[in-house]
Amino acid sequence: MSKSRFTDLISGWKAQYLPSGNIELLEAPELSEHPFLSGLPFFSSITEVHVEKHDTNFLVGRISKQMFISVSAHKHKCNLGILRNALKRIASEIRDSAIQSV
Amino acid sequence: MSAISLLGSFDSDHRSVKFEVNKSLEGHDAIISACCEKMVAQSIDNMTVEFDNETFLFFLKKDGKIRFIEGKTDDHLSLINKVKLGLEGQLIDKTPNTPTTELKESIPNLTDYAQVQHSMYQSLSHFKKAYSDVRLYFKPYEDPGGDFYWTRDYQYKNLVVLGDCTGHGTLGAMIAMSVMTLLKQFFRLPPTCLKTAIVEFHKQMKGLMEEEILEVFDVELAILLIDKRTSELTYAGSGVNMMHKTNKGTVSQFRSRKSHITMGKAKEDKIPLCKDDQLFIFSDGILDQFDEHNQKRLGSSNLQKFIEKCDHDTPLITFKKHFDQFRGDTKQLDDQSLLILTV
């Protein structure tokens, strides 16, 4: 699974699930430099990271061993429950797409 | 059953980790430090790291330190709310340095009602828009409870409410949630006359509940309105009382009665405040606490003595010390809340 396969789909998911926020796919080489993920202990066991910074919620969830999805939105525009719901739906669509031809 | 396996704080100035639960697990220092260093470096306000969809570590910047707690993902919401509200001390009291397996036995799980109610409590940082410091002693008879606190900040004024609803447990909590909703609606704008507002609030509350059993649905309130421009405080109450401690240590009591509201004799007190003055607002569960011999209730005169002895910088710790000494092993009879605001 490579994130380049899903680049075109991201804008559609953003419009559908998270119009007021941002969606980003993260792959293995980028993870070691990611501001929130890099340097965290027991990295291989991490399934989700939530960060609140400057009134913005960032939610990073694991899709596969090498791929994470990051969704973010201002906390006054989108609460954490909606953000988590969007992340789950997008992660599910990526997993579904991964076993189909794109 | 909620279980916590780690609880403590990280001092970012000294780069040191202090464990309050499971002190023996000092090998975890490096893990906690790595996460806390990340928070400091990235200016993160709070962070949750979930492992294997089973356990989580939560970090929160608070009072110059980073508080952390580790628990099971199923208990995430209730545990992080405890930390956000500064109530994680309840977990320590019940489980002093005991292993996780024993924690499971001793920490009561929050019911769904409790979780919903806890989610309505504001963070204490909201009070700091008008006060330099805030401390809260909040001990429901059973969780959820009927006491609640709420604040709203306006451009030039700030409103603080401490409420004590009829009963305790789930009944008290359901009434508290309804009253909080009504308060938010009623005080969208700052009141021009507080005593008129509190009478009108009780009248509207009764009016809204005209189909209900009125004697069950009731609340006692203390409402404090501070004018930030003049530092003048207006207090009006319907049964929840307040004490004012000046920066020189003199304590004055301000009392109110529910019957005054129903009889149309509501009054308000105007108190000029100075820097470092402290306000102690308390529910009757504090006054009704019996002593270690279960013979004499605390009452307002003894509470005033405790407040006079309270250290200015650590009022809650000194109050709790005196209060715990007074009550010994005697059980509490009602929800107990004490809100301490420092000007």
HADDOCK unambig.tbl for C-alpha pairs under 7 A between the chains (distance, minus, plus):
assign (segid A and resid 40 and name CA) (segid B and resid 34 and name CA) 6.46 0.50 0.50
assign (segid A and resid 40 and name CA) (segid B and resid 35 and name CA) 6.16 0.50 0.50
assign (segid A and resid 41 and name CA) (segid B and resid 31 and name CA) 5.89 0.50 0.50
assign (segid A and resid 45 and name CA) (segid B and resid 51 and name CA) 5.21 0.50 0.50
assign (segid A and resid 45 and name CA) (segid B and resid 52 and name CA) 5.40 0.50 0.50
assign (segid A and resid 46 and name CA) (segid B and resid 49 and name CA) 6.92 0.50 0.50
assign (segid A and resid 46 and name CA) (segid B and resid 50 and name CA) 5.75 0.50 0.50
assign (segid A and resid 46 and name CA) (segid B and resid 51 and name CA) 4.43 0.50 0.50
assign (segid A and resid 46 and name CA) (segid B and resid 52 and name CA) 6.11 0.50 0.50
assign (segid A and resid 47 and name CA) (segid B and resid 50 and name CA) 5.62 0.50 0.50
assign (segid A and resid 47 and name CA) (segid B and resid 51 and name CA) 5.43 0.50 0.50
assign (segid A and resid 47 and name CA) (segid B and resid 52 and name CA) 5.60 0.50 0.50
assign (segid A and resid 47 and name CA) (segid B and resid 53 and name CA) 6.08 0.50 0.50
assign (segid A and resid 48 and name CA) (segid B and resid 49 and name CA) 6.02 0.50 0.50
assign (segid A and resid 48 and name CA) (segid B and resid 50 and name CA) 5.02 0.50 0.50
assign (segid A and resid 49 and name CA) (segid B and resid 48 and name CA) 5.60 0.50 0.50
assign (segid A and resid 49 and name CA) (segid B and resid 49 and name CA) 4.52 0.50 0.50
assign (segid A and resid 49 and name CA) (segid B and resid 50 and name CA) 6.11 0.50 0.50
assign (segid A and resid 50 and name CA) (segid B and resid 47 and name CA) 5.45 0.50 0.50
assign (segid A and resid 50 and name CA) (segid B and resid 48 and name CA) 4.95 0.50 0.50
assign (segid A and resid 50 and name CA) (segid B and resid 49 and name CA) 6.49 0.50 0.50
assign (segid A and resid 51 and name CA) (segid B and resid 44 and name CA) 6.72 0.50 0.50
assign (segid A and resid 51 and name CA) (segid B and resid 46 and name CA) 5.87 0.50 0.50
assign (segid A and resid 51 and name CA) (segid B and resid 47 and name CA) 4.39 0.50 0.50
assign (segid A and resid 51 and name CA) (segid B and resid 48 and name CA) 6.51 0.50 0.50
assign (segid A and resid 52 and name CA) (segid B and resid 44 and name CA) 6.08 0.50 0.50
assign (segid A and resid 52 and name CA) (segid B and resid 45 and name CA) 5.51 0.50 0.50
assign (segid A and resid 52 and name CA) (segid B and resid 46 and name CA) 5.28 0.50 0.50
assign (segid A and resid 52 and name CA) (segid B and resid 47 and name CA) 6.33 0.50 0.50
assign (segid A and resid 53 and name CA) (segid B and resid 43 and name CA) 6.74 0.50 0.50
assign (segid A and resid 53 and name CA) (segid B and resid 44 and name CA) 4.71 0.50 0.50
assign (segid A and resid 53 and name CA) (segid B and resid 45 and name CA) 5.32 0.50 0.50
